[in-house]
Amino acid sequence: MSVSIKVTNTTQVAAKLRQKEKVVIRACLSAVHITAEAVFNDSQSRIHRVTGALADSGKIVYENTDTSAIAIIGYGDSSTNPKTGFTTASYAVKAHEAFGGKWLENAMIDNTELFKNSLLEKVGQALNS
């Protein structure tokens, strides 16, 4: 007794997938953007605030290309802390590691499932459209 599983026209399947390429890329962009916003907002709610300078330096930078969707979430830049006069870039890592923090790392970890689910949902919708 045996069963077989086969795809008899892989050329046709590949052609249909190529037609969906732009839609799938937009779906990936959407999933990255949704997750980046969630991670950023989550990290903002966790960040230790004394003057608010470090929290205010937080941002998302999107570096999307034709073939990749990238969101960089970061804290610390050339803005200065009004209390110390130091740039937020000079103490961002130290602050992240102190105060029971790791607000950005933990926000990223806690939103891993959101990314996976968003990616599956958006790509699935794109392939079914």
Residue frames as qw, qx, qy, qz and C-alpha x, y, z in Angstrom:
[[0.000, 0.891, 0.454, 0.000, 0.00, 0.00, 0.00],
 [0.440, -0.128, 0.033, 0.888, 1.31, 3.45, -0.81],
 [0.165, 0.915, 0.339, -0.143, 0.27, 7.04, -1.33],
 [0.548, 0.150, 0.146, 0.810, 2.02, 9.74, -3.27],
 [0.031, -0.887, -0.233, 0.398, 2.07, 13.45, -2.84],
 [0.543, 0.072, 0.385, 0.742, 3.13, 15.49, -5.81],
 [0.223, 0.776, 0.062, -0.587, 2.99, 18.80, -7.56],
 [0.746, 0.309, 0.513, 0.293, 2.85, 18.14, -11.25],
 [0.425, 0.733, 0.192, 0.496, 3.38, 21.63, -12.62],
 [0.535, -0.555, -0.191, 0.608, 5.97, 23.41, -10.48],
 [0.296, 0.153, 0.280, 0.900, 6.60, 25.94, -13.26],
 [0.224, -0.647, -0.468, -0.559, 3.01, 27.14, -13.00],
 [0.585, -0.697, -0.358, 0.208, 3.21, 27.31, -9.18],
 [0.535, -0.267, 0.015, 0.802, 6.46, 29.31, -9.39],
 [0.120, 0.374, 0.379, 0.838, 4.93, 31.70, -11.93],
 [0.386, -0.743, -0.453, -0.305, 1.93, 32.32, -9.66],
 [0.625, -0.589, -0.225, 0.460, 4.23, 32.97, -6.71],
 [0.415, 0.010, 0.162, 0.895, 6.25, 35.49, -8.75],
 [0.104, -0.609, -0.437, -0.654, 3.00, 37.34, -9.48],
 [0.558, -0.754, -0.343, -0.052, 2.45, 37.63, -5.73],
 [0.663, 0.037, -0.266, 0.699, 5.98, 38.88, -4.98],
 [0.047, 0.419, -0.063, 0.905, 5.13, 42.59, -4.60],
 [0.628, -0.551, -0.215, -0.506, 2.10, 41.82, -2.46],
 [0.861, -0.304, -0.326, 0.245, 4.16, 39.54, -0.22],
 [0.471, 0.198, -0.226, 0.830, 6.89, 42.20, 0.13],
 [0.259, -0.513, -0.021, -0.818, 4.24, 44.74, 1.22],
 [0.807, -0.466, -0.296, -0.209, 2.89, 42.17, 3.69],
 [0.763, -0.101, -0.328, 0.548, 6.37, 41.71, 5.18],
 [0.165, 0.370, -0.116, 0.907, 6.77, 45.49, 5.44],
 [0.534, -0.552, -0.180, -0.615, 3.46, 45.69, 7.24],
 [0.862, -0.371, -0.332, 0.092, 4.43, 43.00, 9.75],
 [0.593, 0.069, -0.265, 0.757, 7.77, 44.68, 10.45],
 [0.062, -0.449, 0.011, -0.891, 6.09, 48.08, 10.91],
 [0.691, -0.539, -0.273, -0.397, 3.37, 46.68, 13.19],
 [0.845, -0.287, -0.314, 0.324, 5.96, 44.95, 15.35],
 [0.443, 0.234, -0.183, 0.846, 8.34, 47.91, 15.43],
 [0.285, -0.555, -0.057, -0.780, 5.58, 50.23, 16.63],
 [0.813, -0.488, -0.263, -0.181, 4.57, 47.72, 19.31],
 [0.779, -0.097, -0.286, 0.549, 8.16, 47.24, 20.50],
 [0.219, 0.380, -0.107, 0.892, 8.76, 50.99, 20.57],
 [0.480, -0.574, -0.115, -0.653, 5.55, 51.72, 22.49],
 [0.877, -0.374, -0.295, 0.059, 6.25, 48.86, 24.89],
 [0.657, 0.050, -0.259, 0.706, 9.81, 50.09, 25.49],
 [0.030, -0.513, 0.025, -0.858, 8.52, 53.63, 26.07],
 [0.675, -0.578, -0.168, -0.427, 6.21, 52.34, 28.80],
 [0.904, -0.283, -0.213, 0.240, 9.13, 50.52, 30.50],
 [0.533, 0.464, -0.222, 0.672, 11.96, 53.04, 30.22],
 [0.483, -0.554, -0.396, 0.551, 13.27, 54.52, 33.47],
 [0.189, 0.772, 0.209, 0.570, 12.57, 58.24, 33.44],
 [0.428, -0.461, -0.312, 0.712, 14.31, 60.89, 35.47],
 [0.032, 0.469, -0.080, -0.879, 14.35, 63.84, 33.07],
 [0.686, 0.552, 0.405, -0.247, 12.71, 62.12, 30.09],
 [0.165, 0.747, -0.468, -0.442, 15.65, 62.97, 27.82],
 [0.191, -0.238, 0.925, 0.226, 16.52, 59.35, 27.07],
 [0.437, 0.453, 0.761, -0.159, 12.89, 58.40, 26.40],
 [0.360, 0.822, 0.085, -0.433, 12.55, 61.44, 24.12],
 [0.017, 0.613, -0.662, -0.431, 15.59, 60.29, 22.13],
 [0.533, 0.085, 0.842, 0.015, 13.86, 57.03, 21.22],
 [0.488, 0.526, -0.215, -0.663, 12.95, 56.50, 17.60],
 [0.791, 0.191, 0.574, 0.091, 12.25, 54.00, 14.87],
 [0.154, 0.620, -0.482, -0.600, 14.23, 54.24, 11.66],
 [0.857, 0.315, 0.389, -0.120, 12.95, 52.26, 8.68],
 [0.051, -0.589, 0.641, 0.489, 15.54, 51.09, 6.17],
 [0.782, 0.324, 0.508, -0.163, 13.34, 49.27, 3.67],
 [0.016, -0.407, 0.658, 0.633, 14.62, 48.22, 0.27],
 [0.653, 0.192, -0.417, -0.603, 13.03, 46.39, -2.64],
 [0.725, 0.050, -0.685, -0.052, 13.93, 43.08, -1.02],
 [0.453, -0.149, -0.704, 0.527, 14.03, 43.74, 2.73],
 [0.367, -0.784, -0.236, -0.442, 11.99, 45.27, 5.50],
 [0.575, -0.025, -0.499, 0.648, 14.09, 46.66, 8.34],
 [0.317, -0.863, -0.126, -0.372, 13.08, 48.65, 11.40],
 [0.539, 0.126, -0.508, 0.659, 15.77, 49.86, 13.79],
 [0.457, -0.822, -0.261, -0.216, 14.50, 50.89, 17.21],
 [0.627, 0.145, -0.354, 0.679, 17.01, 52.89, 19.18],
 [0.377, -0.905, -0.194, 0.045, 17.64, 55.20, 22.08],
 [0.550, -0.580, 0.169, 0.577, 20.39, 57.75, 22.56],
 [0.545, 0.680, 0.231, 0.432, 21.47, 60.49, 20.18],
 [0.416, 0.279, -0.160, 0.851, 23.11, 63.91, 20.33],
 [0.374, -0.749, -0.197, -0.510, 20.34, 65.39, 22.50],
 [0.259, 0.316, -0.648, 0.643, 21.50, 66.32, 25.98],
 [0.478, -0.549, -0.667, 0.161, 20.18, 65.48, 29.39],
 [0.061, -0.830, -0.041, -0.553, 19.19, 68.81, 30.99],
 [0.711, -0.701, 0.040, -0.052, 20.27, 67.60, 34.42],
 [0.806, -0.339, 0.276, 0.399, 23.74, 66.25, 33.54],
 [0.183, 0.817, -0.316, -0.446, 24.60, 67.93, 30.23],
 [0.349, -0.241, 0.853, 0.303, 25.64, 64.54, 28.78],
 [0.497, 0.186, -0.510, -0.677, 24.34, 63.38, 25.43],
 [0.857, -0.084, 0.262, -0.435, 21.77, 60.63, 25.65],
 [0.840, 0.394, -0.373, -0.006, 24.01, 58.50, 23.40],
 [0.219, 0.562, -0.678, 0.421, 26.74, 58.60, 26.05],
 [0.273, -0.214, 0.769, -0.537, 24.62, 56.85, 28.68],
 [0.755, 0.062, -0.206, -0.620, 21.88, 54.96, 26.80],
 [0.717, 0.118, -0.687, 0.004, 23.51, 51.52, 27.08],
 [0.181, 0.133, -0.727, 0.648, 24.43, 52.00, 30.74],
 [0.469, -0.026, 0.288, -0.834, 20.88, 53.11, 31.55],
 [0.773, 0.085, -0.431, -0.457, 19.46, 50.18, 29.61],
 [0.627, 0.093, -0.742, 0.217, 21.48, 47.73, 31.69],
 [0.096, 0.060, -0.624, 0.773, 20.78, 49.49, 35.03],
 [0.429, -0.026, 0.220, -0.876, 17.66, 50.22, 37.03],
 [0.525, 0.163, 0.809, -0.206, 16.33, 46.68, 36.55],
 [0.374, 0.581, -0.127, -0.711, 15.92, 47.81, 32.99],
 [0.217, -0.051, 0.859, 0.461, 16.65, 46.27, 29.64],
 [0.458, 0.493, 0.383, -0.633, 13.43, 47.97, 28.57],
 [0.497, 0.544, -0.401, -0.544, 14.24, 47.67, 24.86],
 [0.168, 0.254, -0.948, -0.089, 15.53, 44.10, 24.98],
 [0.228, 0.212, 0.868, -0.388, 12.56, 42.90, 27.04],
 [0.512, 0.522, 0.151, -0.665, 10.08, 44.74, 24.81],
 [0.419, 0.458, -0.654, -0.432, 11.62, 43.00, 21.79],
 [0.046, 0.077, -0.991, 0.102, 11.47, 39.58, 23.45],
 [0.319, 0.332, 0.693, -0.555, 7.89, 40.11, 24.59],
 [0.543, 0.582, 0.033, -0.604, 6.78, 41.03, 21.06],
 [0.099, -0.314, 0.870, 0.368, 8.40, 38.09, 19.25],
 [0.313, 0.356, 0.879, -0.044, 5.09, 36.24, 18.95],
 [0.326, 0.767, 0.232, -0.501, 3.43, 39.38, 17.60],
 [0.131, 0.617, -0.558, -0.539, 5.99, 39.49, 14.80],
 [0.153, -0.052, 0.966, 0.200, 5.60, 35.82, 13.98],
 [0.304, 0.536, 0.753, -0.228, 1.81, 36.04, 14.00],
 [0.270, 0.778, 0.020, -0.567, 1.71, 39.30, 12.03],
 [0.040, 0.480, -0.719, -0.501, 4.06, 37.90, 9.43],
 [0.195, 0.154, 0.963, 0.104, 2.06, 34.69, 9.03],
 [0.296, 0.667, 0.576, -0.369, -1.23, 36.59, 8.88],
 [0.220, 0.769, -0.142, -0.583, -0.08, 39.28, 6.44],
 [0.023, 0.373, -0.811, -0.451, 1.76, 36.92, 4.11],
 [0.254, 0.275, 0.926, -0.044, -1.13, 34.45, 4.25],
 [0.335, 0.736, 0.375, -0.453, -3.57, 37.20, 3.30],
 [0.150, 0.679, -0.431, -0.575, -1.27, 38.32, 0.49],
 [0.072, -0.172, 0.930, 0.317, -1.00, 34.82, -0.94],
 [0.235, 0.444, 0.855, -0.131, -4.76, 34.32, -0.74],
 [0.247, 0.675, 0.154, -0.678, -5.63, 37.61, -2.44]]
